Amino acid sequence: MSTLARSTVTGLSALALLLSATACGVTDTSSSEAAQNTTAASASCSEDTTKTSTDPISMTDDLGRSLNLDKPAERVVILEWQEIEDALTLCVNPVGVASPDGYNTYVSAEKLPEGVESVGERGEPDLDSIYALNPDLIIVDAFSEDDPVLSQLDKGDVPVLALKGNDSSDPIGNMKNVFSQVATATGRTERAEAVLKEFDDHLAQKKQEVADVKPQTTDFLFFDGWVEGSNLTIRPYTDGALFTELGKELGLTPAWNDEINESFGSGGVNKEYGLAQTDVEGLAGVGEANLFYSNDAGTGWTTELESSKIWQNLTAVKEGRTYQFPNIWGAGGPKSTSQAVDAFTDAITSTSKAK
């Protein structure tokens, strides 16, 4: 799968940043000292003129826990891909990340710089590797305080910021919140505000483009999948999923609902991320809806899908109203989400031309 994976170093740089702080509590990221800490982050960072705060941090994370730092975090270890992407967009290079190979496979919005250390896998980080990097902050994805990884990290002496990867009641708002929380902890709020404004402007522009297209039908289903043995599993994105919410923002109507899930779903529902589970036959449940699906990132599941006689006989397939997205992470930050907005716009334009 390319959209949502199934499991859903420089001490001198920190000193230089501290010495270059101004009396008003900000430093210019374009300075040579700051550049040591951000070189090779997001491509857009080379032109970034926003300021980095040096003020003490006092904030509350997504689980209601207090985080207090004497200054913004500089040596950050991040254990989930969304927050890795967010940090890079904010021009902050993490010193260590979980599952870097997977990140490089599935996340195309922000390239992980060379030299970032691996600290194990998402969900199973290597604590020794984490603490060996001498971080001043660890960022983890957790939906509750009894999360096993969070519980382990809380036993250490490094501050931990716990963020929720999704809020099914407001996926877009949650994406923005996570991004802003990472920014607050690293003193990059000014940069975050600029990036989020750019995202909102981009979404508004694409919404108008879609409105001008007037598609044959606004009903849609976005899905991804995987192959285990000889079995192809399809994972519909339902209400509560970030991609579904983006489609709605662009004027589309989600086709996979509770009634369809009851009839065609196979029980594998992830309510936290708005994901269901079915097989190829289950796609018939959405009738004549447009069918949008993820890039398989070399896993081969789309080859299995497209060779299926059942798939080939679906109405949307016969009428040319299907669209395979490029490689986009389905639980990412503003940059991945902007990629998704573009892909939806291209999909709607493409399928609307179908006869």
N, C-alpha and C positions, 0 to 999 in steps of 0.2 A: 504494500500500500504506500502511496506517496502522500496522502493527505493527513491521516492520523495513524500513527503507529499503533499496533495493537496494545502494547503495554502502556496503552496510553500511559612581575617577578623581579618586581623591581623596587627594592627598598629605597634606593636613591631617588627614584621618581616621586615616591611619597614625600620624602624629605624636601625635595625641590618644590613640590606643590605647596607644602606648608610654608616654606620660606617666602614664596612669591605671593602669599595671600595678602589682600589689601585690607585696609581698616574697615571697609564696608562689608567684608565677608564674602567677596567673590573673587575669582581669578579668571583670566582670559584663557580659554582653551587653545588659542592660537599661539600662545607663548611657547618657546622651545622646551621649557620644563614640562609643561602639561602635555606637549606632543609626545614625550617619551612614554606616556601612559596610554595614549590613544592612537598612536601610529598603527595603521593596518586595521582599524576598526571599520565601521561603515564607510563606504566609498564617499558618502556625502559629508563625512566629517572633515575632509580636507578644506571645505569651504564654510565650515561652521564658525559662526562668530558669537554664539551664545556664551554666557558666563557660567562658571561652575561655582556654586556656593561653597564657602568654607565654614559656615556656621554650624554649631552643634545640631544634631538630629534628635528630634523627639516626635515619634509617630506611633500609630497603632496599625498593626497588620490586619490581614483579612480574617483572622481568628480572634480579634479583639485583644491581642497581646501587645504590650508596650515594647517599643524598641528605642533605646536611647544611646546615642553615640556622641563622643566628644567632637567629632568632625565627620563629614561624609565618608562613607566607606570607599577605599581605594583598592584593596586587595580582596576581591570578591570571588567566592566559589559559588557556582550556580548549578543546581541539580535538575533543572527542567528546561526544555528547548525554548519555550515561549520567552522565559526570562533571559535566556542566553541571547536570543535575537534582540530583545528589548535593550539589554545592556549595550550591545554593539551599535544599535541605532542611536543610543544616547552617547556614543563615542567613549564608552567605557569597555576596556578589554578585561574580561574575567581572567583570573590567574589559573583557575581550574574549572572544568565542566564535567558533567556526567554524560556518558554515551556520545562522545564527539564524532565517532564514525557514523552513527545514526543521524546525528544532526547534519553532517555534511551530505548525507544521502537524501534526507527528506526536506530540509529547510534550504530554500534557494534565495530567500530575501536578503539575508546577510551572511557573508562568508566568514567562517571562523578563522581568525588569524593563526598563523603558524606560531608555535611556541606555547600555546595554551595547553596546560597539562590535563590529562585524563584522571578523573577521580572515581572510576568505576562506572557502573551502569545506573540509569534511572531506576529508582525503586530499590536498588541494591548498591549504594555508594560505598566506596572504600574509605572508612573513617581515617585510617592511618595516612592515606594519600591526601585527604582533605587537610588534616592538621599539619602535615609536613610543609604545606604551602604557606603556613602562617597567615591565614586570612583574617581580615578584620570584620567580615560579614559572610554568612552562608545564607543563600536564598533557596528556599525549598517550596515545592508545590504540595499543598495539603488542604484537605477539605474539613479536617477535624483535628483536635488536639491529640487524639489517640492514634494518629497516623504513625505507623511503626518507624519510619525514617525520622520524622520529627521528634519522636520520643527518644530516639538514640542521640540525636544532635543536641537535644536539650540537656543531656547529661554532661556535655562538654562546656568549655568556658568561652566559646566564640558566640557572639550574638547571632541569632537566627531570625530571618524575616520569612514568615509563612504567608504564601499567597495562593488564592484559589484559581485553578486553571480555567474555570468556567462558572458562570451563573446562568442556569437555564432560563431564568426569568428575564435576563437582559445580557445576552452574550456580548454584544458590541460594547455596552457600557462596562462590562467586566474587563474586556480586553483593554479598554482605555484606563481603567482603574489599576490593573496590574502594571501597565506601562508607567503610569504616574507614580505608583508606589516604588518601583525600582528607581525612578528618577529622584524621588525624594531622598531615598537612602544613600544615593551617590552624589547628591548635590547638583543634579542635572535637570531641575524643574523647568528652567527657562528653555532648554532644548526640547523637553517633552511638550511644552505648550506649543512650540512652533511646529513640531511634528504632527501633533493632533489636529491643529488647525489645517495643516496641509491635507491630512486624511479627510477631514470633514468637507473641505472644499472639493476634493477629488470625488468623494462619494456623491455630492450634490451635482457635480458635472455629469457623472456617469448616469445618475438617475434621470436626468433630462434627456440624455442620449437614448436611453431605453424607452422612455415615454414617446420619443419621436419615431421609434421603430414600429410600434403597434404589432406585437407578435401574434401569431395565429392563435395561440393559447398561452395564458399566463401560468397554467398549472405546470409544476416542475417537481422533479425529484433529483437531488444530488446524492450520490452514493460512492462508496469505495468497496474494496473486497480483498479476499486473499484465498489462496489454495492450500489445502492440507491434504496430502495424499492425492486422491482423485476427486476430492470434494471442493467445490467452489462456493464460498460463503460471500453473500452480499450484505453490506452494512448501510442501510438507508440513514440519511441524516434527517432528523425529525425536528419538530418545534423544540427549541432549546439549544440546538446546535448553531454555532457561529455562522456557518455557511448558509443554513436555512434562513437565519435572520437577515443576512446580507441580501439573499434573494427577495425577501419580503420588502426590504428597504428600497430595492430597485423596482418594485411594483409587481413582483411575481407571487404566486399562490402555492404554498407547500401542498403536495399531493398525498404525502404519507401521513395519515392521521391515526388516532387511537383505534378507530373502527377497522381500518385496513390492517393495522398491526395485529389486532386480535385475530383477524382472518388469515393473514399471510405471514406474520412474524413468527420467528422460531424461538422466542423467549430471551434472546441475548440482548437485553436492553440495558444501556448505560445511561441512566437518567441524569447523571451529573453533566454529561456532555451531549445529551440529546441524540443518542445513537441507538438504532434498533438492529435487528439481525434477521436475515431471510436467505432464500436461495434464488436462483434465476427465475424459477417459476413464480416466485413472489412478486417479481416486478410487474407481472400482469395486473396486480392489484391496483396500480395507479392509472389504469385505463390508457387514455390518450395523452397523458402528461409528457412534456419534454423530459428527456433523460440526460442528465449531466453526470459525469463520473470522473474519478481521479486518474491521474497518471499512475502507472504501476511501478515506476522507478526500477524497472528491470526485474520485478518479481514474477511477471508472467501471468498475473491473474486476468488482465484485460484480454490477453490472447485466448484464454479459456472462455471468457465471456463472449467475445465476438465470434468465436467458432461454434457457439451453441445454437442449435436450430430454434430453440425456444426464444433466445434473444433475437435472432434474425426475423422471427415472425411477429415481434411486438410492433404495435402501430407506429410508435415514434421512430423505430428503426426503419421500417418500410418507407416512411415519409421523410426520412433524412433529418429528423428532429432530435438527434443525439449530438453530444459534444464532449470530447475528452479534454479535461483541463490539463494545462501544463503542470509541472512539478511544483506544487504549492502546499505549504504546511497548513493544515486545517485548524490548528489551535495556536496560531502565532500572534505576533504583535501588529502594530500599525502597518509595517511594511509588507508582511505576508498577507494581511487583510486587504491592503490596497491591490496586491496582485490578484487576489480572489475577486475583487470588484471588477478589475479589468477582464478577468476570465469570464465572469458572468455576462458582462456586456458583450464580449465577443461571442459567447454562446447564444445569447438572445438574438444578436444580429444574424449569426449564421443560421440558426434554426428558423428564423422568420423568413429567410429566403427560400426555404424548402417548399417544394410543391406537393 
